[in-house]
């Protein structure tokens, strides 16, 4: 059955990712229901309202006897905005629950025990590593008490984000910019420094036609920025942190329920966050072009020897249009 459960869990994980940027403070979760013969008969994901398990259960008129529900996270066992998923599973007459990762949130944990007490067979740990990676932003808030920060960089092949005269639009291709729009949609917030606002006057909204709320726009820095800057228009909520204090930044983000931040800052803020150990991942878009001189995407990290270098882990590398895209993990 392991191959069957792996296949179903991969489908559940792909469903979960459809909820990125829509679940607020909650994790992304996908669920698939199999009948007694192992055929997929229902599915669902959390998109900010009902939980994935409930969506899947409600998607068909009747759950047949002997069914199994495959879930990317241990079903919750508490009443919040919705009732406990454990009770929905019990009421549906599901015989077996297979989930990937335990819920580390003490408020919602205990689902597996509740299900077993109700006579339901429970199997955990199926594709657990993949599930934890999918929910790494939510886990970061629980484990590190701060959002996950992903630094998006667009540069030339030699690491320049702008030429010596300051011109930077556009170093990378339209295809890469379209991909960035997708990344924005999957994020809870977009962060820039005041320098980026003053230089580029960005809107920081996804360039798509989806009707979902746009991510929070966050501007950090002590410099004054014009009130008519695009980051203050009506297309999304905005938050200004008039400080260089990262504690104030993190507190402001947590108060807004932010789990994942796409950092679209320049060298100064990005380097400061890297030096402070706040950058968790880098998404680097490199155009196949050379500038030779100009503005480097990162500044001085105080590294003077190869023995002290900062090594990164490549999570993904692919070509987007003419550009090279590399997704990197920073640290452990």
C-alpha angles and dihedrals in degrees: 000000000000094000090049092051092046091053092047092046091052088054090048090051092051089051092049091057090060087071096057111132092012106077101071111204092352130092124256110254136180129192136193127187121212125195122228090275092055097254118143107244104163142013142178145165138209110260099169101289125052116021121254095254092053093046090053094046092049093047093079130044097236136013107225121230116273095027125155126211118210113204131179092219134032107273111258120252102199140079115244126135084333134030123264114289089217090067092047089053092048093047091050091058095238112170102202137027121200117185135173109217135019117246106249092192105104091208094060102027126106097068095126092053092048092051093048090049087056091055097257119140111239128197121181138183099051106150088343095160092053091048093050090050092051089052096038093122093055091044090050090059091049097043103032100025091233139082124269110261119210116185114213113204129183112192147148118263089267093054101261120144093187140011123253091268090056097252112144109154109131118000095147129044134269089252090059092048090052089052090051088055088058090050090052091052090053092051130083094214142011117218128201136159125244089255092063091049092049093046102040108013091216124192094214094206127124111262097226138102098245116130095218117118113272120244121269112270114222126192119190128190145075099257120101116247126198117268090229093059113131092243087070097051124112097262093091142359115272133208124193120201103194093196143070090230110120091197088062090048094051093045091050092050095046091049087058092049093247117167104168128034126192105210109211093171129134129246098287099055094032092053092047091052091047091050089049091053094245101120108092100173140010126213105197123192111191123189116213091246137102129221101174092201132034138081118339116223090230133035136205113323093180092253111146102163137045086235088068098042121135109241119200132202118234109228097173138357125186144140119261110190104311093334133092116234120198124181111201136185118220117215127332 
